[in-house]
Amino acid sequence: MNGILYNALPALIVTGIIGAVLCLEVCLLAGCLWRRVLRKTSARRPHHIVMHSLAAFVVLCILYGAYVEPYWPEIVTVKLQSPKLHNTTLRIVQLSDLHSDPTARLEPRLPALVNSLKPDIIVFTGDAVNSSQAMPLFQKTLAALEAPLGKFAVRGNWDYRSEWGIFDHTGFQEMTLEAVRLEKDGQPFMLCGITYYSGRFSQHALNPLDPNTFNVLLYHSTDLVEYLDDEPIDLYLCGHTHGGQVALPFYGAIVTMAEHGKGFEAGLYTVGTMSVYVNRGIGMCGFGPRVRFCARPEITLFEISPAPR
């Protein structure tokens, strides 16, 4: 509990500052209105002008976070090289954390954006919908995605206990504790998926992995990083943090609600010989205001090519 409070402290501070600025502005405006009622005049004071400007800036940021950034997706291309690949380049598109609501936001645009990238496989790393009413929209969106070598998904903390058939009629293969062997241009590679287990870990799913092939792990969060030192994982794909969903310039995520805090808040990390990628996700958490700020929705394209010899 103390750890959760400590990680949430920056968010509480920022929320408090925003609330204080808006409350002071309301008080200033109320005072101005009252003086007009009493027909009293007062000189403009510099600090009043500063406060009005600051309050206007805060309001504009809130409007931007609610009505602009959630609808402004970013396609991030990550280029990796592996000595385990020899004859081909893999194109993997990762989506995460759609958190679909009944009213569509980016969902109608996602199929065209993703399919234009010509992925070999598409992966989804958990947290599908915020309510059951959004299930048709979510499933329609995923069903329209195209990848010749397959579409694969794991559940996240938001839906791992759900009995809904989340990936029914989507063409996605849900992975719980399993690995599949795939092939492109005669080059084998493996994909492993583990459903979210609140930090519990079973190595059963990793047993089939071939250390001589390029191996990709799908899990919702970075919680498994410490368990993989001796495992032949080359690329670990996850999400969960939303990049903070609200971030600050130069500081980054205010809060990630993740075990590692800001240690793996968003983007590419290297842990030993393993690449770890934390996707910012598409949607917004099911509780709290639906805003994104300095954490645009993300579609990630991985181009994995043979390493030079």
C-alpha positions as CSV (number, residue, x, y, z in Angstrom):
1,M,0.0,0.0,0.0
2,N,2.8,2.4,0.8
3,G,4.4,1.7,-2.5
4,I,1.1,2.5,-4.3
5,L,0.8,5.8,-2.4
6,Y,4.4,6.7,-3.1
7,N,4.0,6.1,-6.9
8,A,0.7,8.0,-6.9
9,L,2.2,11.0,-5.1
10,P,3.2,13.0,-8.2
11,A,-0.3,12.6,-9.6
12,L,-1.8,13.9,-6.4
13,I,0.6,16.9,-6.4
14,V,-0.2,17.8,-10.0
15,T,-3.9,17.4,-9.4
16,G,-3.7,19.5,-6.3
17,I,-1.9,22.3,-8.2
18,I,-4.4,22.3,-11.1
19,G,-7.3,22.3,-8.6
20,A,-5.7,25.2,-6.7
21,V,-5.2,27.3,-9.9
22,L,-8.8,26.8,-11.0
23,C,-10.1,27.5,-7.5
24,L,-8.1,30.8,-7.3
25,E,-9.3,31.8,-10.7
26,V,-13.0,31.2,-9.7
27,C,-12.4,33.3,-6.6
28,L,-10.9,36.1,-8.7
29,L,-13.7,36.0,-11.2
30,A,-16.3,36.0,-8.4
31,G,-14.6,39.0,-6.9
32,C,-14.6,40.9,-10.2
33,L,-18.3,40.1,-10.7
34,W,-19.1,41.2,-7.1
35,R,-17.3,44.5,-7.7
36,R,-19.3,45.0,-10.9
37,V,-22.5,44.4,-9.0
38,L,-21.5,47.0,-6.4
39,R,-20.3,49.3,-9.2
40,K,-16.8,49.5,-7.7
41,T,-13.8,50.0,-9.8
42,S,-10.3,48.6,-9.1
43,A,-7.0,48.8,-11.0
44,R,-5.8,45.7,-12.8
45,R,-3.1,44.1,-10.8
46,P,-0.2,42.2,-12.5
47,H,-0.7,39.1,-10.4
48,H,-4.3,38.9,-11.5
49,I,-3.2,38.9,-15.1
50,V,-0.7,36.2,-14.4
51,M,-3.4,34.1,-12.7
52,H,-5.9,34.6,-15.5
53,S,-3.2,33.5,-18.0
54,L,-2.3,30.5,-16.0
55,A,-5.9,29.4,-15.6
56,A,-6.5,29.8,-19.3
57,F,-3.4,27.7,-20.0
58,V,-4.7,24.9,-17.6
59,V,-8.1,24.9,-19.3
60,L,-6.6,24.7,-22.7
61,C,-4.4,21.7,-21.6
62,I,-7.5,20.0,-20.2
63,L,-9.4,20.5,-23.5
64,Y,-6.4,19.3,-25.5
65,G,-6.1,16.2,-23.3
66,A,-9.8,15.4,-23.7
67,Y,-10.5,16.3,-27.3
68,V,-7.2,16.3,-29.3
69,E,-4.6,13.8,-28.1
70,P,-6.9,10.8,-27.6
71,Y,-7.7,11.1,-31.3
72,W,-4.2,11.7,-32.5
73,P,-2.4,8.3,-32.9
74,E,1.3,7.9,-33.4
75,I,2.9,5.1,-35.5
76,V,6.2,4.3,-33.9
77,T,8.7,2.2,-35.9
78,V,11.3,0.2,-34.0
79,K,14.2,-1.4,-35.9
80,L,15.9,-4.3,-34.3
81,Q,18.6,-6.7,-35.5
82,S,19.0,-10.3,-34.5
83,P,21.8,-12.9,-35.3
84,K,19.0,-15.5,-35.1
85,L,17.5,-14.3,-38.4
86,H,19.2,-15.0,-41.7
87,N,16.9,-15.0,-44.6
88,T,14.1,-12.6,-43.8
89,T,12.8,-9.5,-42.0
90,L,9.9,-9.8,-39.6
91,R,7.2,-7.1,-39.4
92,I,5.3,-7.2,-36.2
93,V,2.6,-4.7,-35.3
94,Q,1.7,-4.3,-31.6
95,L,-1.5,-2.9,-30.2
96,S,-2.3,-2.6,-26.5
97,D,-4.8,-1.3,-24.0
98,L,-7.6,-0.3,-26.4
99,H,-9.9,0.2,-23.4
100,S,-12.8,0.6,-25.8
101,D,-15.9,2.4,-24.6
102,P,-19.3,2.2,-26.2
103,T,-18.7,5.4,-28.1
104,A,-15.9,5.0,-30.7
105,R,-12.8,7.1,-30.6
106,L,-9.9,5.7,-32.7
107,E,-11.3,2.3,-33.3
108,P,-12.8,3.1,-36.8
109,R,-9.4,4.4,-38.0
110,L,-7.3,1.6,-36.6
111,P,-7.8,-1.1,-39.3
112,A,-6.7,1.2,-42.1
113,L,-3.7,2.5,-40.1
114,V,-2.5,-1.0,-39.1
115,N,-3.2,-2.8,-42.4
116,S,-1.2,-0.1,-44.3
117,L,1.9,-1.2,-42.4
118,K,1.8,-4.7,-44.1
119,P,2.5,-6.6,-40.9
120,D,3.4,-10.3,-40.9
121,I,1.8,-10.8,-37.5
122,I,-0.3,-8.5,-35.3
123,V,-0.2,-8.9,-31.5
124,F,-2.5,-7.4,-28.8
125,T,-1.1,-7.2,-25.3
126,G,-4.2,-6.8,-23.2
127,D,-6.9,-4.6,-21.7
128,A,-9.7,-4.7,-24.3
129,V,-12.8,-2.9,-23.1
130,N,-14.0,-0.7,-20.3
131,S,-17.5,-2.2,-20.3
132,S,-19.3,-5.1,-22.0
133,Q,-21.3,-2.6,-24.1
134,A,-18.1,-1.8,-26.0
135,M,-17.5,-5.5,-26.9
136,P,-19.0,-5.2,-30.4
137,L,-16.9,-2.2,-31.3
138,F,-13.7,-3.9,-30.0
139,Q,-14.4,-7.2,-31.8
140,K,-15.3,-5.4,-35.1
141,T,-12.1,-3.4,-34.9
142,L,-9.8,-6.4,-34.4
143,A,-11.7,-8.5,-37.0
144,A,-10.8,-5.9,-39.6
145,L,-7.0,-6.2,-39.0
146,E,-5.0,-8.3,-41.5
147,A,-1.8,-10.3,-41.0
148,P,-0.8,-13.3,-43.2
149,L,1.0,-15.2,-40.5
150,G,-1.6,-14.7,-37.8
151,K,-3.1,-12.5,-35.1
152,F,-2.3,-13.2,-31.4
153,A,-3.5,-11.8,-28.1
154,V,-3.2,-12.0,-24.3
155,R,-5.4,-10.6,-21.6
156,G,-4.4,-7.8,-19.3
157,N,-5.2,-6.9,-15.7
158,W,-8.5,-5.2,-16.7
159,D,-10.0,-8.4,-18.3
160,Y,-8.0,-11.5,-17.2
161,R,-10.8,-12.6,-14.8
162,S,-13.6,-11.8,-17.3
163,E,-15.7,-14.7,-18.6
164,W,-16.5,-12.7,-21.8
165,G,-15.3,-14.3,-25.1
166,I,-13.2,-11.2,-25.7
167,F,-11.5,-12.4,-28.9
168,D,-14.4,-14.3,-30.3
169,H,-15.0,-13.5,-34.0
170,T,-11.9,-11.4,-34.2
171,G,-9.5,-13.8,-35.9
172,F,-7.1,-13.4,-33.0
173,Q,-5.7,-16.5,-31.2
174,E,-5.9,-15.9,-27.5
175,M,-2.7,-17.2,-25.7
176,T,-2.8,-18.1,-22.1
177,L,0.2,-20.3,-21.3
178,E,1.5,-21.4,-24.7
179,A,3.9,-20.9,-27.5
180,V,3.5,-21.2,-31.3
181,R,6.1,-21.8,-34.0
182,L,5.8,-19.7,-37.1
183,E,7.7,-19.4,-40.3
184,K,8.5,-16.8,-42.9
185,D,10.6,-17.4,-46.0
186,G,11.7,-20.7,-44.5
187,Q,12.9,-18.9,-41.3
188,P,11.3,-20.2,-38.1
189,F,10.5,-18.0,-35.1
190,M,8.4,-18.5,-32.0
191,L,5.7,-16.5,-30.2
192,C,4.8,-17.1,-26.6
193,G,1.8,-15.6,-24.8
194,I,1.1,-15.6,-21.1
195,T,-2.2,-14.2,-19.7
196,Y,-2.0,-11.7,-16.9
197,Y,-1.6,-13.3,-13.4
198,S,-1.0,-10.4,-11.1
199,G,2.7,-11.0,-11.0
200,R,2.5,-14.8,-10.7
201,F,4.7,-16.6,-13.2
202,S,4.8,-20.1,-14.6
203,Q,7.7,-21.2,-16.8
204,H,5.5,-23.8,-18.4
205,A,4.8,-21.7,-21.4
206,L,8.5,-21.0,-22.1
207,N,9.5,-24.7,-22.1
208,P,8.9,-25.2,-25.9
209,L,11.0,-22.1,-26.9
210,D,13.9,-23.0,-29.1
211,P,17.0,-20.9,-28.1
212,N,18.2,-21.0,-31.7
213,T,15.1,-19.2,-33.0
214,F,14.0,-15.6,-32.5
215,N,11.5,-15.7,-29.6
216,V,8.9,-13.1,-28.8
217,L,7.0,-13.0,-25.4
218,L,3.6,-11.3,-25.0
219,Y,2.6,-10.3,-21.5
220,H,0.5,-7.3,-20.4
221,S,3.0,-5.7,-18.1
222,T,6.8,-5.7,-17.3
223,D,6.2,-7.8,-14.2
224,L,8.0,-10.8,-15.5
225,V,11.3,-9.1,-16.4
226,E,13.1,-10.4,-13.3
227,Y,12.1,-14.0,-14.1
228,L,13.6,-14.2,-17.6
229,D,17.4,-14.0,-17.1
230,D,17.9,-17.6,-18.2
231,E,15.1,-17.7,-20.7
232,P,15.7,-17.5,-24.5
233,I,13.5,-14.4,-24.9
234,D,14.7,-11.9,-27.5
235,L,11.7,-9.5,-27.5
236,Y,9.3,-8.9,-24.7
237,L,6.2,-6.9,-25.7
238,C,3.9,-5.4,-23.1
239,G,1.8,-2.3,-22.3
240,H,-0.2,-1.5,-19.2
241,T,1.4,1.9,-18.3
242,H,-0.3,4.0,-21.1
243,G,2.9,5.9,-21.0
244,G,1.4,7.4,-17.9
245,Q,-1.6,8.5,-19.9
246,V,-0.8,12.0,-18.5
247,A,2.8,12.9,-18.7
248,L,4.9,16.1,-18.3
249,P,7.6,17.4,-20.7
250,F,11.1,16.4,-19.5
251,Y,9.6,14.4,-16.6
252,G,7.5,11.8,-18.4
253,A,4.7,9.7,-16.9
254,I,3.2,11.2,-13.7
255,V,2.1,7.8,-12.6
256,T,2.2,4.4,-14.3
257,M,0.3,2.1,-11.9
258,A,3.0,-0.5,-12.6
259,E,5.2,-2.6,-10.3
260,H,8.3,-0.9,-11.6
261,G,7.0,2.6,-11.4
262,K,8.8,4.8,-13.9
263,G,11.5,2.2,-14.4
264,F,9.7,0.9,-17.6
265,E,7.2,3.7,-18.3
266,A,7.2,3.6,-22.2
267,G,9.3,2.7,-25.1
268,L,12.3,0.4,-25.7
269,Y,14.6,-0.9,-23.0
270,T,17.4,-3.5,-22.9
271,V,17.6,-6.0,-20.1
272,G,20.6,-8.3,-20.6
273,T,20.3,-9.6,-24.1
274,M,16.5,-9.1,-24.2
275,S,14.7,-6.1,-25.7
276,V,11.7,-4.9,-23.7
277,Y,9.1,-2.7,-25.3
278,V,6.4,-0.9,-23.4
279,N,3.6,0.3,-25.7
280,R,1.6,3.4,-24.6
281,G,-1.7,1.8,-25.7
282,I,-4.6,3.2,-27.6
283,G,-7.4,3.9,-25.1
284,M,-7.8,5.3,-21.6
285,C,-8.4,3.7,-18.3
286,G,-12.0,2.8,-17.4
287,F,-11.9,4.8,-14.2
288,G,-11.2,8.5,-14.0
289,P,-11.4,11.2,-16.8
290,R,-10.8,10.1,-20.4
291,V,-7.7,12.2,-21.1
292,R,-4.3,11.8,-22.6
293,F,-1.6,14.4,-22.3
294,C,2.0,14.0,-23.7
295,A,1.2,10.3,-24.1
296,R,-0.3,9.9,-27.6
297,P,-2.1,6.6,-28.5
298,E,0.5,4.3,-30.1
299,I,0.7,1.7,-32.8
300,T,4.1,0.1,-32.9
301,L,5.7,-1.5,-35.9
302,F,8.7,-3.7,-35.3
303,E,11.1,-4.4,-38.2
304,I,13.4,-7.2,-37.1
305,S,16.2,-7.9,-39.6
306,P,19.2,-10.2,-39.6
307,A,22.3,-8.8,-37.8
308,P,25.3,-8.1,-40.0
309,R,27.9,-10.8,-40.0
